Structure formats: C-alpha cells, structure tokens
Amino acid sequence: MFASSSFTVNMHFCCDKLVDMAVLNKAQVCDNAVKAQTNPSKKCSFEKKGCCANKSIVKESGDNFQKASFEMENHKLIFLHTFFYTYVNLFEGLEQNIIPFRDYDPPLIPKDFQVLHEVYLI
C-alpha cells in the first residue's frame, strides 16, 4: 500500500525540540502556553524570533506500475463457471441417509462348508 501512495509528514521544532508532528496535514505552531516557557540556555528561547523551524518529509508515489488489464475469454469463463459450480455442489449433503441394502436378507447357508470339508484357516 505504501509503495503506491504518497504522503507528507510535517514537523514543527522549537529550540531543536519536536513540538508537533502531523501526517497528511500541517503541524501546529507553538501556542501561547508554550511560548511562556523559557529555555535555560540563552541561545534559544521561545520568545526569540526565528528559533522555531518547520520540516517536511514528502514520500512520492511510484508511477512505474503497470495497469492491470482484466480480459475474460470465453474458455476461461466456462472453466471458472464449471469450477465454482462443482466446488459449491461438492459439499452439498443428501436430504436423507440412503442405505441401498437395507431391504435385502443375507444369503441362506444350509451347511457350514468349511466344517463339512474340514478346511480350516491356520
């Protein structure tokens, strides 16, 4: 997101100290309450003219990006339609549980052939 957008950071310094910082708009200058304070150093005071400074940092956006083109061809559209249709219907359940062999009886075994022929699994 930051690679394709531009923004500005404005900073206001008084006596080499950061007083206010703002992104996308201007930083506020010193108000009267701050001006009433004095710095012990005689080089810089809030009442002194020219002691405050504004600094701006501008980040320009990159214009070397290609525009994305979205062209749908007929075979791509058919593939996407088929894919979504099968994917959605893949998880669709049955309304009732169907057991196909529920009504069938097991086969009748009249004699036990393994015992009859004396064939045993070891």
Buried (B, 14 or more C-beta within 10 A) or exposed (E): EEEEEEEBBBBBBBBEEEBBBBEEEEBEEBEEEEBEEEBEEEEBBBEBEEBBEEEEEEEEEEEEEEEEEEEEEEEEEEEEEEEEEEEEEEEEEEEEEEEEEEEEEEEEEEEEEEEEEEEEEE
